[in-house]
Amino acid sequence: MNAATQNSSSISEVLKARKDHLTGLLKIADTKIGKSTAMQKLTINAIKAEMGLIKHKLKKRP
């Protein structure tokens, strides 16, 4: 995607879609049953960090 040709509303829509996708992945990766592995914990933390970045970007948008 070319960032120069996108308007702010389409960027916001992309960020919201990405956040929704990450939320779905988090539900899959974050299993409460049994012990989670170190890889699962790292994956969950990475997804949460990315979601935090997206939330921050969405907050900055007018």
C-alpha positions, 0 to 999 in steps of 0.5 A: 500500500502506498501511504501517500495515496491513502486518506486518514479514514482508510488508514483508520479502517485498516488499523481497526481491521488489524486490531480486530484480527489481532484480537481474534489471534489473541483468543486463539493463543491465550488458552486458559486451560492447562499450562502455557508454554514460553512461546505462547507467553511471548506470542501473547505479549507481542500481540498485546504490544502490537494492539497497544501500538494500534490503539495509540495510533488510533487515538492520535487520529482526528 
